[in-house]
Amino acid sequence: MTLAAPTELPQPGLRQARLRLALPPFRLPAGLGLPVAVALAAALLGALPFLRLAIAAFAPGWQFAPGAAFAEMGSRAAVRATWHSFETAGFSALGALLIGGTFALLLAVTDLRGKRPLAFCLVFSMMVAPQVAALAFLSLFAPNSPALALLGLSPAPGTQNPMLGRFGIILVMALHHAPLVAITLWTGLRSVPHSLVEAAQMEGASPQTIVGRILLPVLRPQIVAAALLAFVAGIGNFGIPALLGLPVNYLTLPTLIYRRLSSFGPEGLPDAAALSLLVALVAGLGIVAGMLAMRRGGGRVEIERPLQPFWRLGRARPLVACGLWLLLALKLGLPLLALLGEALTPALGVALSWQSLTFDKFAEVLLRQDVTVRAFRNSFLFAGSAALILALTSIAFAYALERRMGRFRRAVELVIELPYALPGVVLAIACILLFLKPLPLLGVSLYATPFIILFAYLARFLPLALKAPVAAMAQIEAHHEEAAKLDGATLWQMLRFIVAPILAPAATVSALMVFLVAFNELTVSALLWSSGTETLGVVLFSLKEAGLAGEAAAVAISASFVILLTMLGLDLAGRRLPAQILPWRI
């Protein structure tokens, strides 16, 4: 009889390991996966860069030492730049309020004809990059301006360009930010019930009385918010002060940061971080004041019929229309024609004529110059990639914000809106600090690569990409999703087959709007670009600094033409889009 071999008893350590292996993996409760993913993405894009910026300013070397940051904020250069920022942003905001408010009221309450072309041209003037607008006005009033030469108004040779310095910055920023004011006031006018106007008309009130005593008091919160929005935009504007202020050493906070980094490189990052926080503080105060102004305006009021045009201009209608078109010609037409004339002349100072007209500069920047060709390719690539990624992710974000976030929605939205609300120079410095060293675990640095610009674009333009999908998601009834759940569809299947097809048009609009804004962007990329990753804004700025005004004008005109084509495509698709998505379709 043979004895069986004794069975080997498992050791205690091996037994515990098997028990651990048998445990199910950790999973989030059902329905929380998407909200948590959206919240983490919002924190990565919206909160982490600015947290790193604050640490670099107040705790360099990870040791709390705010003295250096406060010393930099209180330095003579910073105080002077802060005053210049307040000066230019404040006066330009008043000018933008006057111009944009006039446009908004005339297009909303009068019986003018051709309102959509007027609104389209006004918004297009804002979509043209700030540095292009500054370059256009420089070309228009230059001593060798081809446009003024044709009219016999060209200044004498050697005369300093009147656009350089404080006055030029204020004027160009006021004209450039006027559409922001108009769009904000158009939104407010849509919420005014027409019954107020009808009641005043029954009492015999004139149109002037209705505007002065009813509409303007009702719109007071929107007026204050619009002025503050233009002020914040002026605080963070880099392209206009860079082209009009740097040549005469008139520095604002963004251009001071740019000069510090250009002079000292990475060694100037702590000072740049402190100045960026100063910019963020000034802009943040404006943003909070605007939010308080809107909150004091009261809650939403349900209206049966929105405001309709009630002011019959009669014989004055052609004169008013001519006045608005003339203002647009001075704001947009003449400066762009001056740029075009400079791009079509063979050399500086040559009068524009049929004999001297040449397209050589366009051929140079579009076909022959490696840096400009690469800049066009990079701008298409960066703007297109950001638009595509944000369009795809905006569907999941919109669904999570509208259906799954609950009471945490507003907090997540505030984090998402942070990079878009604050000036771009603040985000650029934050991205440099965040990605200067290799990433943990990966050991790879994004600094001086195309991916740092792409990350900055994703963070900055995510709120813009969410506007249309969130508005469309709010109009979708929940019974589609409930039916899908009853059929056993997973969250991924519901997003793919139900939500995504419905939100696809709105997401496409978002992608095109992101492309419009990102294609000519300069404020972020001016601090993030490296050799091989130049964007159109960077190249235009570099060409102007190098004295190649004609080539810079050719780049500006070509880029503006791309923006115009994109806006026309959006306008053609406007009938299929949710209401109030395209700002010029009033």
C-alpha positions as CSV (number, residue, x, y, z in Angstrom):
1,M,0.0,0.0,0.0
2,T,1.5,3.3,-1.1
3,L,0.9,6.4,0.8
4,A,-0.2,9.6,-0.9
5,A,2.2,12.5,-0.7
6,P,1.2,14.9,1.9
7,T,-0.6,18.0,0.6
8,E,1.5,21.2,0.9
9,L,-0.2,23.8,3.0
10,P,-0.2,27.3,1.5
11,Q,1.9,29.9,3.4
12,P,0.1,32.8,5.1
13,G,1.7,35.4,2.8
14,L,0.7,33.6,-0.3
15,R,-2.8,33.2,1.0
16,Q,-3.2,36.9,1.7
17,A,-1.9,37.7,-1.8
18,R,-4.5,35.4,-3.3
19,L,-7.2,37.1,-1.3
20,R,-6.1,40.5,-2.5
21,L,-6.1,39.3,-6.1
22,A,-9.6,38.0,-5.6
23,L,-11.0,41.4,-4.6
24,P,-12.8,43.3,-7.3
25,P,-11.1,46.5,-8.6
26,F,-12.1,49.8,-7.3
27,R,-14.8,51.5,-9.3
28,L,-16.6,54.8,-8.9
29,P,-20.3,54.5,-8.2
30,A,-22.5,54.3,-11.2
31,G,-23.0,57.7,-12.9
32,L,-20.0,59.4,-11.3
33,G,-17.3,58.5,-13.8
34,L,-18.1,61.2,-16.3
35,P,-18.6,64.0,-13.8
36,V,-15.3,63.1,-12.0
37,A,-13.5,63.0,-15.4
38,V,-14.8,66.4,-16.4
39,A,-13.9,67.9,-13.0
40,L,-10.4,66.5,-13.2
41,A,-10.0,67.8,-16.8
42,A,-11.3,71.2,-15.7
43,A,-8.8,71.2,-12.8
44,L,-5.9,70.3,-15.1
45,L,-6.7,73.0,-17.7
46,G,-8.1,75.7,-15.4
47,A,-6.7,75.4,-11.9
48,L,-3.3,73.7,-12.0
49,P,-1.5,76.3,-14.2
50,F,-2.6,79.2,-12.0
51,L,-1.8,77.3,-8.9
52,R,1.7,76.7,-10.2
53,L,2.0,80.4,-11.0
54,A,1.0,81.4,-7.5
55,I,3.6,79.0,-6.1
56,A,6.4,80.3,-8.3
57,A,5.6,83.9,-7.2
58,F,5.1,83.5,-3.5
59,A,7.0,80.3,-2.8
60,P,10.0,80.1,-5.1
61,G,11.9,76.9,-4.4
62,W,8.8,75.6,-2.6
63,Q,9.6,77.8,0.4
64,F,7.1,80.5,1.3
65,A,8.8,83.8,0.6
66,P,6.4,86.4,-0.8
67,G,8.8,89.4,-0.2
68,A,10.4,89.2,-3.7
69,A,7.0,89.0,-5.4
70,F,5.7,92.1,-3.5
71,A,8.9,93.9,-4.2
72,E,8.6,93.3,-7.9
73,M,5.0,94.4,-7.9
74,G,5.9,97.6,-6.2
75,S,8.9,98.3,-8.4
76,R,9.1,101.6,-10.3
77,A,8.7,99.8,-13.7
78,A,5.7,97.8,-12.5
79,V,4.0,100.8,-11.0
80,R,4.5,102.8,-14.3
81,A,3.3,99.8,-16.4
82,T,0.3,99.4,-14.1
83,W,-0.7,103.0,-14.5
84,H,-0.3,102.8,-18.3
85,S,-2.5,99.6,-18.3
86,F,-5.2,101.4,-16.3
87,E,-4.9,104.5,-18.5
88,T,-5.2,102.8,-21.8
89,A,-7.7,100.2,-20.7
90,G,-9.9,102.7,-18.9
91,F,-10.1,105.3,-21.7
92,S,-10.4,102.7,-24.4
93,A,-13.3,101.1,-22.5
94,L,-15.1,104.4,-22.4
95,G,-14.6,104.8,-26.2
96,A,-15.7,101.2,-26.8
97,L,-18.8,101.8,-24.7
98,L,-19.7,104.8,-26.8
99,I,-19.1,103.1,-30.2
100,G,-20.5,99.7,-29.3
101,G,-23.4,101.1,-27.4
102,T,-24.4,103.3,-30.4
103,F,-24.2,100.3,-32.7
104,A,-26.2,98.1,-30.4
105,L,-29.1,100.5,-29.8
106,L,-29.4,101.6,-33.5
107,L,-29.4,98.0,-34.7
108,A,-31.8,96.8,-32.0
109,V,-34.5,99.6,-31.8
110,T,-34.6,101.3,-35.2
111,D,-35.9,100.2,-38.6
112,L,-32.5,100.4,-40.3
113,R,-32.1,98.2,-43.4
114,G,-29.1,95.9,-43.8
115,K,-28.7,95.2,-40.1
116,R,-27.0,91.8,-40.6
117,P,-24.3,93.1,-42.9
118,L,-23.6,95.9,-40.5
119,A,-23.4,93.5,-37.6
120,F,-21.3,91.0,-39.6
121,C,-18.7,93.7,-40.5
122,L,-18.6,94.9,-36.9
123,V,-17.9,91.4,-35.5
124,F,-15.4,90.8,-38.3
125,S,-13.5,93.8,-37.1
126,M,-13.1,92.2,-33.7
127,M,-12.1,88.8,-35.2
128,V,-9.3,90.5,-37.0
129,A,-6.3,90.0,-34.7
130,P,-5.4,93.0,-32.4
131,Q,-1.9,93.1,-33.9
132,V,-3.3,93.2,-37.4
133,A,-5.6,96.1,-36.3
134,A,-2.6,97.9,-34.9
135,L,-0.5,97.3,-37.9
136,A,-3.3,98.5,-40.2
137,F,-3.5,101.8,-38.4
138,L,0.2,102.2,-38.4
139,S,0.2,101.7,-42.2
140,L,-2.7,104.1,-42.6
141,F,-1.0,107.0,-40.8
142,A,2.6,106.3,-41.8
143,P,4.4,109.1,-43.6
144,N,4.7,106.8,-46.7
145,S,1.1,105.6,-46.5
146,P,0.0,104.6,-50.1
147,A,-3.7,105.1,-49.0
148,L,-3.1,108.7,-47.8
149,A,-0.8,109.4,-50.8
150,L,-3.7,108.6,-53.1
151,L,-5.8,111.3,-51.3
152,G,-2.9,113.8,-51.1
153,L,-2.9,113.6,-47.3
154,S,0.3,111.8,-46.7
155,P,2.4,113.2,-43.8
156,A,5.8,114.7,-44.5
157,P,8.7,112.3,-44.6
158,G,10.3,111.9,-41.2
159,T,7.1,112.6,-39.3
160,Q,6.5,110.3,-36.4
161,N,3.5,108.1,-36.8
162,P,0.7,109.6,-34.6
163,M,-0.5,106.1,-33.8
164,L,2.6,105.4,-31.7
165,G,2.2,105.8,-28.0
166,R,-0.8,106.4,-25.6
167,F,-3.2,108.0,-28.0
168,G,-2.8,105.3,-30.7
169,I,-3.2,102.4,-28.2
170,I,-6.4,104.0,-26.7
171,L,-7.9,104.7,-30.1
172,V,-7.2,101.2,-31.6
173,M,-8.2,99.3,-28.5
174,A,-11.5,101.3,-28.3
175,L,-12.3,100.5,-31.9
176,H,-11.2,96.9,-31.5
177,H,-13.2,96.2,-28.3
178,A,-16.4,98.0,-29.4
179,P,-17.9,94.8,-30.7
180,L,-17.6,93.2,-27.3
181,V,-19.7,96.0,-25.9
182,A,-22.2,95.7,-28.7
183,I,-22.6,91.9,-28.3
184,T,-23.1,92.3,-24.5
185,L,-25.8,94.9,-25.0
186,W,-27.5,92.9,-27.7
187,T,-27.8,90.1,-25.2
188,G,-29.3,92.4,-22.7
189,L,-31.7,94.0,-25.2
190,R,-33.1,90.5,-26.0
191,S,-34.2,90.2,-22.4
192,V,-36.2,93.4,-22.4
193,P,-40.0,92.7,-22.8
194,H,-41.6,94.6,-25.6
195,S,-44.6,95.3,-23.4
196,L,-42.6,98.0,-21.7
197,V,-42.2,99.9,-25.0
198,E,-45.9,99.4,-25.8
199,A,-47.0,100.7,-22.5
200,A,-44.8,103.8,-22.9
201,Q,-46.1,104.3,-26.5
202,M,-49.7,104.2,-25.2
203,E,-48.7,107.1,-22.8
204,G,-47.4,109.1,-25.8
205,A,-43.7,108.7,-25.1
206,S,-41.4,109.5,-28.0
207,P,-38.7,107.0,-29.1
208,Q,-36.0,109.2,-27.5
209,T,-37.9,109.2,-24.2
210,I,-38.3,105.4,-24.3
211,V,-34.6,104.9,-24.9
212,G,-33.5,107.4,-22.3
213,R,-35.9,106.7,-19.5
214,I,-36.8,103.0,-20.0
215,L,-34.2,101.1,-22.0
216,L,-31.0,102.7,-20.6
217,P,-32.1,102.3,-16.9
218,V,-33.1,98.7,-17.5
219,L,-29.8,98.0,-19.3
220,R,-27.7,99.7,-16.6
221,P,-26.2,96.3,-15.3
222,Q,-25.4,95.2,-18.9
223,I,-23.9,98.6,-19.7
224,V,-21.6,98.4,-16.6
225,A,-20.7,94.8,-17.4
226,A,-19.9,95.7,-21.0
227,A,-17.6,98.6,-20.0
228,L,-15.8,96.3,-17.5
229,L,-15.5,93.6,-20.1
230,A,-13.8,96.1,-22.5
231,F,-11.6,97.2,-19.6
232,V,-10.5,93.6,-18.8
233,A,-9.8,93.0,-22.5
234,G,-7.7,96.2,-22.5
235,I,-5.7,95.1,-19.5
236,G,-4.8,91.8,-21.1
237,N,-4.3,93.0,-24.6
238,F,-0.7,92.4,-25.9
239,G,-0.8,92.9,-29.6
240,I,-1.9,96.5,-29.8
241,P,0.5,97.8,-27.0
242,A,3.3,95.7,-28.4
243,L,3.2,97.3,-31.9
244,L,2.2,100.8,-30.8
245,G,3.9,101.1,-27.4
246,L,7.1,99.2,-27.5
247,P,8.8,101.3,-30.2
248,V,8.4,104.4,-28.0
249,N,9.0,102.6,-24.7
250,Y,5.4,103.0,-23.5
251,L,5.0,99.7,-21.6
252,T,1.8,98.2,-20.2
253,L,1.9,95.1,-17.9
254,P,1.8,92.5,-20.7
255,T,4.5,94.2,-22.7
256,L,6.6,94.6,-19.5
257,I,6.4,90.9,-18.9
258,Y,7.3,90.2,-22.5
259,R,10.4,92.5,-22.3
260,R,11.5,90.9,-19.0
261,L,11.4,87.4,-20.4
262,S,13.0,88.5,-23.7
263,S,15.8,90.1,-21.7
264,F,16.4,87.6,-18.9
265,G,15.0,84.3,-20.3
266,P,14.0,81.6,-17.7
267,E,15.9,83.5,-15.0
268,G,13.2,86.2,-15.2
269,L,10.4,83.8,-14.5
270,P,9.9,84.6,-10.8
271,D,9.6,88.3,-11.6
272,A,7.3,87.5,-14.6
273,A,5.2,85.3,-12.3
274,A,4.8,88.2,-9.9
275,L,3.8,90.6,-12.6
276,S,1.4,88.0,-14.1
277,L,-0.3,87.8,-10.7
278,L,-0.6,91.6,-10.7
279,V,-2.2,91.5,-14.1
280,A,-4.6,88.7,-12.9
281,L,-5.5,90.8,-9.8
282,V,-6.4,93.8,-11.9
283,A,-8.3,91.8,-14.4
284,G,-10.0,89.7,-11.7
285,L,-11.2,92.9,-9.9
286,G,-12.9,93.9,-13.2
287,I,-14.4,90.5,-13.7
288,V,-15.8,90.4,-10.2
289,A,-17.2,93.9,-10.5
290,G,-18.9,92.9,-13.8
291,M,-20.4,89.8,-12.1
292,L,-21.7,91.9,-9.2
293,A,-23.2,94.4,-11.6
294,M,-25.1,91.7,-13.5
295,R,-26.3,90.1,-10.2
296,R,-27.7,93.5,-9.0
297,G,-29.7,93.6,-12.2
298,G,-32.0,91.0,-10.8
299,G,-32.9,87.5,-11.9
300,R,-34.3,86.3,-15.2
301,V,-37.7,87.5,-16.2
302,E,-40.0,85.4,-18.4
303,I,-41.1,87.5,-21.4
304,E,-43.8,86.7,-24.0
305,R,-42.3,88.8,-26.7
306,P,-38.7,90.2,-26.8
307,L,-37.9,93.7,-27.8
308,Q,-38.8,94.7,-31.3
309,P,-37.6,97.7,-33.4
310,F,-39.9,100.6,-32.5
311,W,-38.0,103.7,-33.7
312,R,-39.1,104.8,-37.2
313,L,-36.3,106.9,-38.6
314,G,-38.2,108.1,-41.6
315,R,-36.1,110.4,-43.8
316,A,-33.2,110.1,-41.4
317,R,-32.8,106.3,-42.1
318,P,-30.3,106.7,-45.0
319,L,-28.3,109.2,-43.1
320,V,-28.0,107.0,-40.1
321,A,-27.1,104.0,-42.2
322,C,-24.4,106.0,-44.0
323,G,-23.1,107.2,-40.7
324,L,-22.7,103.6,-39.4
325,W,-21.1,102.4,-42.7
326,L,-18.7,105.4,-42.6
327,L,-17.7,104.5,-39.0
328,L,-17.0,100.9,-40.2
329,A,-15.0,102.2,-43.1
330,L,-12.9,104.2,-40.7
331,K,-12.6,101.3,-38.2
332,L,-12.0,98.5,-40.7
333,G,-12.1,99.5,-44.4
334,L,-9.4,102.2,-44.6
335,P,-6.9,100.5,-42.3
336,L,-7.2,97.2,-44.2
337,L,-6.9,99.1,-47.6
338,A,-3.8,100.7,-46.2
339,L,-2.3,97.3,-45.4
340,L,-3.3,96.0,-48.8
341,G,-1.7,99.0,-50.5
342,E,1.5,98.5,-48.5
343,A,1.6,94.8,-49.5
344,L,1.1,95.6,-53.2
345,T,3.8,98.2,-53.5
346,P,7.3,96.9,-54.5
347,A,9.2,99.1,-52.0
348,L,8.8,101.5,-49.2
349,G,7.7,105.0,-50.4
350,V,6.7,103.9,-53.9
351,A,3.3,105.3,-54.9
352,L,0.7,102.7,-55.6
353,S,-0.4,102.6,-59.2
354,W,-1.3,100.1,-61.9
355,Q,2.3,100.2,-63.1
356,S,3.8,99.7,-59.6
357,L,1.3,97.1,-58.4
358,T,2.9,93.8,-57.6
359,F,2.0,90.6,-55.8
360,D,5.6,89.7,-55.1
361,K,5.2,90.2,-51.3
362,F,2.3,87.8,-51.2
363,A,4.3,85.2,-53.1
364,E,7.2,85.8,-50.8
365,V,5.3,85.1,-47.5
366,L,2.9,82.4,-48.9
367,L,5.4,80.4,-51.1
368,R,9.0,81.3,-50.7
369,Q,9.9,82.3,-47.1
370,D,10.3,79.2,-44.9
371,V,9.4,81.0,-41.7
372,T,6.1,82.5,-42.9
373,V,5.1,79.3,-44.7
374,R,5.8,77.4,-41.5
375,A,3.9,79.9,-39.5
376,F,0.8,79.5,-41.7
377,R,1.1,75.7,-41.4
378,N,1.6,75.9,-37.6
379,S,-1.4,78.3,-37.1
380,F,-3.6,76.0,-39.1
381,L,-2.3,73.0,-37.2
382,F,-2.5,74.5,-33.7
383,A,-5.9,76.2,-34.3
384,G,-7.4,73.3,-36.2
385,S,-6.2,70.7,-33.6
386,A,-7.5,72.7,-30.7
387,A,-10.8,73.2,-32.5
388,L,-11.1,69.5,-33.3
389,I,-10.2,68.3,-29.8
390,L,-12.4,70.8,-28.1
391,A,-15.4,70.0,-30.4
392,L,-15.2,66.3,-29.6
393,T,-14.7,66.8,-25.8
394,S,-17.3,69.6,-25.7
395,I,-20.1,67.0,-26.2
396,A,-19.1,65.0,-23.1
397,F,-18.5,68.3,-21.1
398,A,-21.9,69.7,-22.1
399,Y,-23.7,66.5,-21.2
400,A,-22.0,66.3,-17.8
401,L,-22.5,69.9,-16.9
402,E,-26.2,69.9,-17.9
403,R,-27.2,66.5,-16.6
404,R,-24.7,65.1,-14.1
405,M,-23.0,67.9,-12.1
406,G,-25.9,69.1,-10.0
407,R,-24.9,71.7,-7.5
408,F,-21.2,71.4,-8.4
409,R,-21.8,72.7,-11.9
410,R,-21.2,76.4,-11.2
411,A,-17.9,75.6,-9.4
412,V,-16.7,73.5,-12.3
413,E,-17.7,76.2,-14.8
414,L,-15.8,78.9,-12.9
415,V,-12.6,76.8,-13.0
416,I,-13.2,76.2,-16.8
417,E,-13.7,79.9,-17.5
418,L,-10.6,81.0,-15.5
419,P,-8.1,80.7,-18.4
420,Y,-10.4,82.5,-20.8
421,A,-11.4,85.3,-18.4
422,L,-7.9,86.2,-17.3
423,P,-5.4,87.8,-19.8
424,G,-3.5,85.4,-22.1
425,V,-0.1,86.5,-20.8
426,V,-1.0,85.1,-17.4
427,L,-1.8,81.7,-18.9
428,A,1.4,81.7,-20.9
429,I,3.6,82.3,-17.9
430,A,1.6,79.7,-16.0
431,C,2.2,77.1,-18.8
432,I,5.9,77.9,-18.9
433,L,6.2,77.3,-15.1
434,L,4.1,74.2,-15.3
435,F,6.0,72.5,-18.1
436,L,9.5,73.9,-17.8
437,K,10.7,70.8,-15.9
438,P,10.0,67.2,-17.1
439,L,6.6,65.8,-16.3
440,P,6.6,63.5,-13.2
441,L,6.8,59.7,-14.0
442,L,7.1,60.4,-17.8
443,G,10.4,62.4,-17.7
444,V,9.4,64.4,-20.7
445,S,9.3,68.2,-20.9
446,L,6.7,70.0,-23.0
447,Y,8.6,73.3,-22.9
448,A,9.8,74.5,-26.3
449,T,7.6,72.0,-28.0
450,P,4.3,72.4,-30.0
451,F,2.4,70.7,-27.3
452,I,2.7,73.5,-24.8
453,I,1.0,75.8,-27.3
454,L,-1.7,73.2,-27.9
455,F,-2.2,72.8,-24.2
456,A,-2.5,76.6,-23.7
457,Y,-5.1,76.8,-26.6
458,L,-7.1,74.0,-25.1
459,A,-7.2,75.6,-21.7
460,R,-7.9,79.1,-23.0
461,F,-10.6,78.3,-25.6
462,L,-12.5,75.5,-23.8
463,P,-15.2,78.0,-22.5
464,L,-15.7,79.2,-26.0
465,A,-16.1,75.7,-27.3
466,L,-18.7,74.9,-24.6
467,K,-21.0,77.8,-25.3
468,A,-23.0,76.3,-28.2
469,P,-23.1,72.6,-27.0
470,V,-24.3,73.6,-23.5
471,A,-27.0,75.9,-25.0
472,A,-28.1,73.0,-27.3
473,M,-28.0,70.5,-24.5
474,A,-30.3,72.6,-22.4
475,Q,-32.9,72.4,-25.1
476,I,-32.8,68.6,-25.3
477,E,-35.5,66.7,-23.4
478,A,-34.4,63.9,-21.1
479,H,-36.8,61.3,-22.5
480,H,-34.3,60.2,-25.1
481,E,-31.7,59.3,-22.5
482,E,-34.3,57.6,-20.3
483,A,-35.4,55.4,-23.2
484,A,-31.8,54.5,-23.9
485,K,-31.3,53.5,-20.2
486,L,-34.4,51.3,-20.3
487,D,-32.9,49.6,-23.3
488,G,-29.7,48.9,-21.4
489,A,-27.5,51.3,-23.2
490,T,-24.3,52.3,-21.5
491,L,-23.2,55.9,-21.0
492,W,-20.7,55.6,-23.8
493,Q,-23.4,54.2,-26.2
494,M,-25.8,56.9,-25.2
495,L,-23.2,59.7,-25.8
496,R,-22.2,58.2,-29.1
497,F,-25.5,57.3,-30.7
498,I,-28.0,59.8,-29.0
499,V,-26.3,62.9,-27.6
500,A,-23.5,63.3,-30.1
501,P,-25.6,63.4,-33.3
502,I,-27.9,66.0,-31.7
503,L,-25.0,68.2,-30.5
504,A,-22.9,67.7,-33.6
505,P,-24.0,71.0,-35.3
506,A,-23.4,73.0,-32.2
507,A,-20.0,71.3,-31.6
508,T,-19.1,72.2,-35.2
509,V,-20.0,75.8,-34.6
510,S,-17.8,75.8,-31.5
511,A,-14.9,74.3,-33.5
512,L,-15.1,77.0,-36.1
513,M,-15.4,79.8,-33.5
514,V,-12.3,78.4,-31.7
515,F,-10.5,78.3,-35.0
516,L,-11.5,81.9,-35.7
517,V,-10.0,83.1,-32.4
518,A,-7.0,80.8,-32.2
519,F,-5.8,81.2,-35.8
520,N,-4.5,84.8,-35.4
521,E,-3.7,84.5,-31.6
522,L,-0.6,86.3,-30.4
523,T,-0.9,86.9,-26.6
524,V,-0.3,83.3,-25.6
525,S,2.0,82.1,-28.4
526,A,4.3,85.2,-28.1
527,L,5.7,83.8,-24.9
528,L,5.4,80.1,-25.7
529,W,6.8,79.8,-29.2
530,S,10.3,78.4,-30.0
531,S,12.2,77.8,-33.2
532,G,10.0,75.8,-35.6
533,T,6.7,76.5,-33.7
534,E,6.2,80.1,-34.8
535,T,2.5,81.2,-35.3
536,L,1.2,83.9,-37.6
537,G,0.9,86.4,-34.8
538,V,4.5,85.8,-33.8
539,V,5.8,86.1,-37.4
540,L,3.8,89.3,-38.1
541,F,5.2,90.9,-34.9
542,S,8.8,89.8,-35.8
543,L,8.5,91.1,-39.4
544,K,7.3,94.5,-38.2
545,E,10.2,94.7,-35.7
546,A,12.6,93.8,-38.5
547,G,11.4,96.6,-40.6
548,L,9.7,94.4,-43.2
549,A,6.4,96.2,-43.2
550,G,5.3,95.1,-46.6
551,E,5.8,91.4,-45.8
552,A,4.0,91.9,-42.5
553,A,1.1,93.5,-44.3
554,A,0.9,90.6,-46.7
555,V,0.7,88.2,-43.8
556,A,-1.9,90.3,-42.1
557,I,-4.1,90.5,-45.2
558,S,-3.8,86.8,-45.9
559,A,-4.7,85.8,-42.3
560,S,-7.7,88.2,-42.3
561,F,-8.9,86.6,-45.6
562,V,-8.9,83.2,-43.9
563,I,-11.0,84.6,-41.0
564,L,-13.4,86.2,-43.4
565,L,-13.9,83.0,-45.3
566,T,-14.5,81.1,-42.1
567,M,-17.1,83.6,-40.9
568,L,-18.9,83.5,-44.2
569,G,-19.1,79.7,-43.9
570,L,-20.5,80.1,-40.4
571,D,-23.1,82.6,-41.7
572,L,-24.2,80.3,-44.5
573,A,-24.8,77.5,-41.9
574,G,-26.5,79.9,-39.5
575,R,-30.0,78.7,-40.2
576,R,-29.2,75.2,-38.9
577,L,-27.6,76.4,-35.7
578,P,-29.1,77.2,-32.3
579,A,-30.4,80.7,-31.8
580,Q,-28.1,83.4,-30.5
581,I,-24.9,81.4,-31.2
582,L,-23.5,83.6,-34.0
583,P,-23.2,87.1,-32.5
584,W,-23.8,88.9,-35.8
585,R,-27.1,87.2,-36.6
586,I,-29.4,89.7,-34.9
